[in-house]
């Protein structure tokens, strides 16, 4: 009877550990300022935007020790509360040395709401793939991801002196964090090992 009671107690501790560990899994939310207006506008006739990317802001966060990041979702809007549309442009998550590592949103057509809708900002959401997470692994571990954009070559409605601007709003990063599976397996393995030793001593 004592043997069964001890075994049951050890298994209960193991179950409690697993439940507690699973409870630690959660979501880290990071937001940037709601409003972004590009510092300069361009008419694509006499003035053109620079090549390369421009940084809107940097998401900074801390991953708990021993935790993994199995998923990331980023959301925002084309346009912001002050300006409901934006110039044709693409948004990215990146880091120093590769600011355009992962494309997360695109406004590529003058007929799309992001460019032509006058009724308010156009929301977008992107969930990173396994490949995206691998590409950004070092930046995620460092707790810093840059949110950037590039200009598209918009000469379709180019009017001299009519500058176009990039407007962005509500950038939010949601990181799913969970304990490393190896830690759980190691602890449970230790508990099972204790049970095994108890049985050997009884033989």
Backbone as CSV, one residue per row, in Angstrom:
resi,resn,N_x,N_y,N_z,CA_x,CA_y,CA_z,C_x,C_y,C_z
1,UNK,0.830,-1.204,0.000,0.000,0.000,0.000,0.867,1.257,0.000
2,UNK,1.962,1.236,0.844,2.849,2.397,0.926,3.512,2.654,-0.416
3,UNK,3.901,1.544,-1.109,4.555,1.667,-2.421,3.630,2.352,-3.411
4,UNK,2.373,1.920,-3.426,1.410,2.509,-4.362,1.168,3.978,-4.040
5,UNK,1.115,4.275,-2.740,0.886,5.662,-2.335,2.029,6.558,-2.778
6,UNK,3.280,6.073,-2.614,4.444,6.855,-3.022,4.466,7.056,-4.528
7,UNK,4.179,5.984,-5.262,4.156,6.079,-6.730,3.104,7.078,-7.175
8,UNK,1.925,7.000,-6.560,0.846,7.920,-6.914,1.246,9.361,-6.621
9,UNK,1.955,9.550,-5.498,2.378,10.898,-5.129,3.371,11.457,-6.135
10,UNK,4.321,10.601,-6.559,5.322,11.040,-7.538,4.662,11.388,-8.858
11,UNK,3.739,10.529,-9.305,3.027,10.805,-10.556,2.198,12.072,-10.452
12,UNK,1.622,12.317,-9.280,0.845,13.543,-9.080,1.742,14.764,-9.186
13,UNK,2.949,14.658,-8.629,3.899,15.759,-8.748,4.273,16.000,-10.195
14,UNK,4.455,14.893,-10.944,4.783,15.030,-12.367,3.664,15.708,-13.121
15,UNK,2.431,15.296,-12.847,1.277,15.901,-13.517,1.172,17.371,-13.163
16,UNK,1.414,17.695,-11.903,1.346,19.091,-11.474,2.406,19.921,-12.183
17,UNK,3.606,19.319,-12.348,4.673,20.014,-13.058,4.278,20.315,-14.489
18,UNK,3.725,19.313,-15.172,3.317,19.493,-16.565,2.258,20.574,-16.679
19,UNK,1.247,20.517,-15.776,0.173,21.513,-15.828,0.704,22.907,-15.544
20,UNK,1.608,23.016,-14.580,2.182,24.312,-14.254,3.007,24.836,-15.415
21,UNK,3.768,23.946,-16.045,4.601,24.341,-17.169,3.740,24.798,-18.338
22,UNK,2.662,24.050,-18.613,1.784,24.446,-19.697,1.134,25.793,-19.401
23,UNK,0.854,26.054,-18.129,0.216,27.307,-17.769,1.124,28.492,-18.058
24,UNK,2.440,28.233,-18.067,3.386,29.315,-18.347,3.333,29.746,-19.799
25,UNK,2.835,28.885,-20.664,2.743,29.249,-22.073,1.785,30.424,-22.214
26,UNK,2.144,31.356,-23.058,1.288,32.525,-23.212,1.699,33.361,-24.396
27,UNK,1.268,34.624,-24.403,1.530,35.527,-25.515,2.154,36.819,-25.007
28,UNK,3.194,37.244,-25.686,3.815,38.535,-25.408,3.336,39.508,-26.473
29,UNK,2.716,40.600,-26.069,2.231,41.614,-27.009,3.132,42.846,-26.946
30,UNK,3.548,43.310,-28.123,4.383,44.505,-28.209,3.776,45.421,-29.267
31,UNK,3.603,46.687,-28.930,3.027,47.631,-29.883,3.970,48.805,-30.110
32,UNK,3.857,49.387,-31.287,4.591,50.599,-31.625,3.601,51.759,-31.617
33,UNK,4.074,52.997,-31.648,3.153,54.137,-31.696,2.135,53.995,-32.830
34,UNK,0.898,54.406,-32.550,-0.215,54.212,-33.491,0.005,54.926,-34.818
35,UNK,0.619,56.091,-34.795,0.726,56.905,-36.001,2.126,56.836,-36.600
36,UNK,2.195,56.642,-37.900,3.464,56.808,-38.594,3.213,57.530,-39.914
37,UNK,3.918,58.622,-40.128,3.904,59.343,-41.400,5.337,59.390,-41.911
38,UNK,5.546,59.055,-43.175,6.901,59.122,-43.726,7.412,60.558,-43.648
39,UNK,8.688,60.733,-43.325,9.238,62.091,-43.174,9.117,62.936,-44.439
40,UNK,9.165,62.265,-45.599,9.117,62.987,-46.871,8.120,62.335,-47.823
41,UNK,7.600,63.126,-48.753,6.725,62.622,-49.792,7.394,62.791,-51.154
42,UNK,6.895,62.043,-52.137,7.506,62.069,-53.462,6.411,62.036,-54.524
43,UNK,6.637,62.778,-55.625,5.614,62.812,-56.681,5.893,61.836,-57.814
44,UNK,7.012,61.153,-57.778,7.388,60.142,-58.770,7.490,60.725,-60.183
45,UNK,7.670,62.036,-60.251,7.914,62.716,-61.527,9.259,63.423,-61.453
46,UNK,9.359,64.321,-60.498,10.626,65.030,-60.304,11.344,64.573,-59.034
47,UNK,10.601,63.933,-58.141,11.203,63.421,-56.902,10.841,61.953,-56.722
48,UNK,11.822,61.181,-56.287,11.619,59.741,-56.116,12.142,59.306,-54.746
49,UNK,11.496,58.317,-54.148,11.933,57.857,-52.822,13.286,57.159,-52.895
50,UNK,13.980,57.082,-51.773,15.283,56.407,-51.755,15.112,54.898,-51.912
51,UNK,16.153,54.261,-52.399,16.167,52.805,-52.465,16.393,52.244,-51.064
52,UNK,16.048,51.002,-50.910,16.243,50.375,-49.601,15.052,50.608,-48.691
53,UNK,15.228,50.270,-47.419,14.121,50.297,-46.467,14.226,51.478,-45.509
54,UNK,13.087,51.812,-44.947,13.001,52.838,-43.907,12.376,52.196,-42.674
55,UNK,12.927,52.476,-41.511,12.428,51.860,-40.281,11.277,52.657,-39.684
56,UNK,10.161,51.966,-39.444,9.016,52.567,-38.766,9.243,52.548,-37.258
57,UNK,9.770,51.449,-36.768,10.047,51.309,-35.340,10.645,49.953,-35.044
58,UNK,11.022,49.733,-33.806,11.630,48.470,-33.391,10.824,47.846,-32.261
59,UNK,10.401,46.602,-32.460,9.729,45.839,-31.410,10.807,45.276,-30.476
60,UNK,10.722,45.584,-29.189,11.663,45.017,-28.225,10.886,44.219,-27.178
61,UNK,11.449,43.098,-26.766,10.759,42.176,-25.860,11.787,41.285,-25.182
62,UNK,11.343,40.558,-24.163,12.214,39.627,-23.442,11.559,38.252,-23.414
63,UNK,12.244,37.260,-23.939,11.751,35.886,-23.910,12.183,35.251,-22.587
64,UNK,11.246,34.693,-21.805,11.626,34.061,-20.535,12.691,32.984,-20.732
65,UNK,13.610,32.896,-19.822,14.688,31.910,-19.903,14.119,30.497,-20.030
66,UNK,14.634,29.748,-21.006,14.190,28.374,-21.209,12.948,28.245,-22.065
67,UNK,12.370,29.374,-22.486,11.167,29.323,-23.314,11.505,29.393,-24.796
68,UNK,10.622,28.841,-25.605,10.730,28.895,-27.056,9.654,29.826,-27.604
69,UNK,9.841,30.248,-28.864,8.841,31.077,-29.547,8.344,30.292,-30.761
70,UNK,7.280,29.489,-30.589,6.788,28.671,-31.701,5.924,29.418,-32.700
71,UNK,5.536,30.650,-32.386,4.678,31.377,-33.316,4.714,32.876,-33.100
72,UNK,4.612,33.619,-34.201,4.548,35.083,-34.152,3.516,35.559,-35.163
73,UNK,2.675,36.484,-34.741,1.723,37.139,-35.645,1.934,38.641,-35.534
74,UNK,1.925,39.318,-36.667,2.052,40.767,-36.675,0.844,41.351,-37.393
75,UNK,0.354,42.470,-36.902,-0.800,43.113,-37.519,-0.608,44.629,-37.513
76,UNK,-1.399,45.287,-38.328,-1.327,46.746,-38.407,-2.317,47.244,-39.428
77,UNK,-2.110,48.463,-39.904,-2.985,49.018,-40.934,-2.169,49.765,-41.970
78,UNK,-2.692,49.772,-43.180,-2.219,50.701,-44.197,-3.029,51.973,-43.999
79,UNK,-2.341,53.078,-43.755,-3.027,54.280,-43.344,-3.124,54.316,-41.838
80,UNK,-3.401,55.479,-41.294,-3.588,55.612,-39.850,-4.785,56.525,-39.593
81,UNK,-5.140,56.756,-38.329,-6.338,57.548,-38.058,-6.347,58.942,-38.693
82,UNK,-5.164,59.486,-38.978,-5.110,60.803,-39.615,-5.228,60.727,-41.135
83,UNK,-4.717,59.632,-41.695,-4.711,59.465,-43.157,-5.121,58.032,-43.475
84,UNK,-6.253,57.869,-44.155,-6.845,56.547,-44.345,-6.182,55.673,-45.378
85,UNK,-5.282,56.220,-46.185,-4.622,55.421,-47.216,-3.109,55.631,-47.135
86,UNK,-2.404,54.982,-48.034,-0.947,55.094,-48.038,-0.437,55.019,-49.467
87,UNK,0.781,55.460,-49.673,1.431,55.226,-50.963,1.691,53.744,-51.122
88,UNK,1.859,53.290,-52.342,2.162,51.882,-52.575,3.478,51.537,-51.876
89,UNK,3.450,50.489,-51.069,4.608,50.150,-50.246,4.473,48.737,-49.694
90,UNK,5.572,48.210,-49.170,5.615,46.870,-48.572,6.215,46.976,-47.178
91,UNK,5.672,46.179,-46.247,6.159,46.167,-44.867,6.961,44.899,-44.598
92,UNK,7.952,45.023,-43.692,8.845,43.903,-43.394,9.164,43.826,-41.905
93,UNK,9.557,42.614,-41.469,10.233,42.420,-40.193,11.688,42.081,-40.512
94,UNK,12.612,42.706,-39.817,14.018,42.442,-40.090,14.890,42.803,-38.901
95,UNK,16.164,42.959,-39.171,17.146,43.259,-38.129,18.343,43.897,-38.791
96,UNK,19.254,44.425,-38.001,20.441,45.064,-38.541,21.212,44.148,-39.475
97,UNK,21.403,44.587,-40.698,22.076,43.764,-41.699,21.110,43.118,-42.675
98,UNK,19.849,43.000,-42.287,18.827,42.450,-43.186,17.466,43.002,-42.754
99,UNK,17.245,44.263,-43.053,16.033,44.942,-42.599,14.769,44.467,-43.319
100,UNK,14.933,43.794,-44.441,13.771,43.292,-45.188,13.762,41.766,-45.216
101,UNK,14.078,41.155,-44.082,14.213,39.697,-44.017,12.906,38.978,-44.331
102,UNK,11.785,39.467,-43.807,10.499,38.790,-43.978,9.432,39.819,-44.365
103,UNK,8.839,39.649,-45.545,7.752,40.551,-45.947,6.476,40.134,-45.226
104,UNK,5.792,41.111,-44.611,4.591,40.796,-43.839,3.321,41.427,-44.401
105,UNK,3.452,42.424,-45.273,2.264,43.052,-45.854,2.646,43.827,-47.100
106,UNK,1.696,43.930,-48.036,1.956,44.629,-49.293,0.756,45.469,-49.708
107,UNK,1.029,46.680,-50.154,0.033,47.526,-50.809,0.592,47.811,-52.199
108,UNK,0.194,47.001,-53.165,0.873,46.999,-54.466,0.008,47.432,-55.642
109,UNK,-1.253,47.763,-55.390,-2.152,48.058,-56.501,-2.957,49.317,-56.198
110,UNK,-3.043,50.216,-57.163,-3.767,51.472,-56.945,-5.273,51.245,-56.779
111,UNK,-5.755,50.053,-57.151,-7.176,49.744,-56.986,-7.481,49.139,-55.614
112,UNK,-6.445,48.747,-54.869,-6.657,48.147,-53.550,-7.078,49.208,-52.538
113,UNK,-7.809,48.758,-51.501,-8.290,49.684,-50.473,-7.159,50.433,-49.782
114,UNK,-6.026,49.768,-49.634,-4.917,50.409,-48.936,-4.491,51.707,-49.614
115,UNK,-4.714,51.801,-50.924,-4.323,52.987,-51.681,-5.514,53.876,-52.026
116,UNK,-6.658,53.252,-52.322,-7.782,54.019,-52.878,-8.944,54.257,-51.908
117,UNK,-9.019,53.480,-50.818,-10.153,53.605,-49.906,-10.038,54.867,-49.059
118,UNK,-11.051,55.713,-49.100,-11.028,56.955,-48.336,-11.809,56.858,-47.031
119,UNK,-12.293,55.651,-46.701,-13.143,55.490,-45.523,-12.375,55.099,-44.263
120,UNK,-11.086,54.985,-44.356,-10.328,54.655,-43.154,-9.196,53.694,-43.426
121,UNK,-8.347,53.454,-42.432,-7.201,52.546,-42.595,-7.635,51.134,-42.974
122,UNK,-6.769,50.442,-43.716,-7.026,49.064,-44.141,-6.204,48.106,-43.273
123,UNK,-6.867,47.249,-42.487,-6.120,46.344,-41.602,-5.465,45.196,-42.357
124,UNK,-4.377,44.694,-41.807,-3.706,43.516,-42.347,-3.135,42.713,-41.174
125,UNK,-2.976,41.409,-41.411,-2.401,40.498,-40.402,-1.558,39.455,-41.113
126,UNK,-0.444,39.103,-40.517,0.414,38.062,-41.107,0.951,37.175,-39.984
127,UNK,0.835,35.852,-40.172,1.395,34.876,-39.237,2.661,34.297,-39.845
128,UNK,3.761,34.412,-39.143,5.042,33.959,-39.671,5.062,32.446,-39.847
129,UNK,5.687,32.000,-40.924,5.852,30.577,-41.188,7.057,30.052,-40.402
130,UNK,7.210,28.731,-40.416,8.380,28.123,-39.768,9.660,28.651,-40.385
131,UNK,9.660,28.807,-41.714,10.826,29.355,-42.398,11.111,30.785,-41.981
132,UNK,10.055,31.599,-41.835,10.225,32.979,-41.377,10.856,33.025,-39.986
133,UNK,10.357,32.165,-39.092,10.883,32.126,-37.730,12.360,31.743,-37.726
134,UNK,12.723,30.826,-38.609,14.120,30.418,-38.712,14.986,31.584,-39.200
135,UNK,14.473,32.321,-40.182,15.207,33.471,-40.724,15.454,34.527,-39.654
136,UNK,14.495,34.713,-38.774,14.572,35.757,-37.755,15.042,35.234,-36.399
137,UNK,15.474,33.984,-36.342,15.780,33.324,-35.064,16.743,34.126,-34.186
138,UNK,17.820,34.620,-34.753,18.809,35.333,-33.938,18.239,36.637,-33.397
139,UNK,17.429,37.327,-34.201,16.827,38.586,-33.752,15.764,38.333,-32.687
140,UNK,15.010,37.243,-32.838,14.001,36.886,-31.831,14.692,36.586,-30.501
141,UNK,15.765,35.806,-30.559,16.508,35.469,-29.339,17.072,36.723,-28.675
142,UNK,17.455,37.711,-29.496,17.998,38.958,-28.961,16.904,39.900,-28.473
143,UNK,15.638,39.577,-28.786,14.516,40.395,-28.323,14.365,41.708,-29.048
144,UNK,14.682,41.720,-30.359,14.593,42.968,-31.113,14.296,42.682,-32.583
145,UNK,13.151,43.191,-33.064,12.775,43.044,-34.468,12.415,44.413,-35.033
146,UNK,13.052,44.780,-36.132,12.755,46.057,-36.784,11.555,45.921,-37.710
147,UNK,10.679,46.917,-37.679,9.518,46.974,-38.568,9.805,48.061,-39.597
148,UNK,9.920,47.651,-40.853,10.384,48.569,-41.889,9.460,48.550,-43.107
149,UNK,9.719,49.465,-44.050,8.963,49.464,-45.305,9.859,49.892,-46.463
150,UNK,9.443,49.523,-47.649,10.069,49.997,-48.875,8.993,50.630,-49.753
151,UNK,9.373,51.597,-50.547,8.466,52.252,-51.474,8.349,51.441,-52.761
152,UNK,7.146,51.388,-53.326,6.972,50.848,-54.672,7.149,51.983,-55.672
153,UNK,7.485,51.639,-56.907,7.660,52.650,-57.951,6.289,53.011,-58.524
154,UNK,5.638,53.999,-57.908,4.275,54.344,-58.295,4.254,55.509,-59.286
155,UNK,4.317,55.178,-60.562,4.233,56.212,-61.604,2.874,56.187,-62.301
156,UNK,1.947,55.356,-61.800,0.655,55.217,-62.471,-0.191,56.480,-62.343
157,UNK,-0.124,57.120,-61.163,-0.856,58.359,-60.954,0.096,59.470,-60.537
158,UNK,1.231,59.521,-61.186,2.232,60.520,-60.836,1.820,61.889,-61.359
159,UNK,1.757,62.857,-60.445,1.395,64.230,-60.809,2.468,65.154,-60.238
160,UNK,3.066,65.989,-61.080,4.117,66.890,-60.588,3.634,67.735,-59.408
161,UNK,4.415,67.713,-58.340,4.081,68.505,-57.162,3.082,67.864,-56.221
162,UNK,2.485,66.716,-56.600,1.519,66.020,-55.744,2.238,64.876,-55.028
163,UNK,2.776,65.181,-53.880,3.599,64.202,-53.170,2.751,63.106,-52.532
164,UNK,3.270,61.888,-52.589,2.655,60.746,-51.926,3.475,60.400,-50.678
165,UNK,2.770,59.944,-49.636,3.407,59.610,-48.372,3.021,58.201,-47.937
166,UNK,3.904,57.580,-47.147,3.580,56.294,-46.536,3.015,56.570,-45.139
167,UNK,1.818,56.024,-44.907,1.173,56.134,-43.594,0.944,54.728,-43.047
168,UNK,1.261,54.529,-41.775,1.060,53.218,-41.149,0.463,53.413,-39.766
169,UNK,-0.307,52.422,-39.317,-0.924,52.531,-37.996,-1.029,51.206,-37.272
170,UNK,-1.077,51.288,-35.940,-1.349,50.158,-35.047,-0.437,48.951,-35.224
171,UNK,0.866,49.092,-35.396,1.725,47.900,-35.510,1.768,47.132,-34.184
172,UNK,1.375,45.867,-34.227,1.340,45.040,-33.025,1.975,43.684,-33.309
173,UNK,2.873,43.276,-32.443,3.546,41.985,-32.567,3.067,41.082,-31.440
174,UNK,2.613,39.873,-31.787,2.158,38.897,-30.796,3.042,37.664,-30.882
175,UNK,3.830,37.415,-29.831,4.736,36.274,-29.798,4.167,35.209,-28.868
176,UNK,3.984,33.999,-29.386,3.576,32.874,-28.557,4.825,32.278,-27.921
177,UNK,4.820,32.146,-26.598,5.974,31.569,-25.903,5.529,30.340,-25.129
178,UNK,6.397,29.327,-25.090,6.092,28.104,-24.357,7.391,27.486,-23.857
179,UNK,7.326,26.714,-22.772,8.529,26.086,-22.220,9.166,25.120,-23.212
180,UNK,10.473,24.999,-23.135,11.192,24.084,-24.027,10.803,22.646,-23.699
181,UNK,10.354,21.868,-24.687,9.926,20.472,-24.433,10.987,19.623,-23.757
182,UNK,12.244,19.845,-24.076,13.321,19.026,-23.509,13.350,19.137,-21.987
183,UNK,13.040,20.304,-21.455,13.033,20.495,-20.007,11.950,19.653,-19.367
184,UNK,10.764,19.622,-19.990,9.660,18.831,-19.469,9.994,17.345,-19.504
185,UNK,10.573,16.898,-20.605,10.910,15.476,-20.745,11.953,15.077,-19.714
186,UNK,12.941,15.941,-19.491,14.001,15.645,-18.536,13.443,15.494,-17.121
187,UNK,12.575,16.397,-16.737,12.007,16.337,-15.379,11.103,15.125,-15.208
188,UNK,10.278,14.852,-16.208,9.408,13.683,-16.125,10.222,12.401,-16.125
189,UNK,11.312,12.404,-16.922,12.191,11.234,-16.940,12.799,10.985,-15.577
190,UNK,13.161,12.068,-14.867,13.712,11.937,-13.528,12.706,11.340,-12.555
191,UNK,11.452,11.776,-12.690,10.408,11.236,-11.816,10.186,9.750,-12.066
192,UNK,10.166,9.368,-13.338,9.990,7.951,-13.668,11.183,7.128,-13.195
193,UNK,12.380,7.746,-13.243,13.565,7.064,-12.768,13.488,6.765,-11.275
194,UNK,12.951,7.711,-10.508,12.784,7.503,-9.069,11.855,6.326,-8.806
195,UNK,10.765,6.262,-9.583,9.831,5.146,-9.432,10.527,3.826,-9.738
196,UNK,11.353,3.810,-10.809,12.070,2.599,-11.188,13.025,2.132,-10.103
197,UNK,13.747,3.073,-9.469,14.666,2.717,-8.395,13.929,2.149,-7.194
198,UNK,12.780,2.712,-6.909,11.978,2.200,-5.786,11.608,0.740,-6.007
199,UNK,11.254,0.444,-7.283,10.860,-0.931,-7.585,12.034,-1.890,-7.504
200,UNK,13.232,-1.449,-7.967,14.404,-2.295,-7.917,14.780,-2.624,-6.469
201,UNK,14.642,-1.657,-5.599,15.002,-1.881,-4.182,14.065,-2.897,-3.539
202,UNK,12.840,-3.009,-4.035,11.880,-3.943,-3.459,12.136,-5.374,-3.911
203,UNK,12.859,-5.530,-5.063,13.101,-6.881,-5.611,14.140,-7.608,-4.775
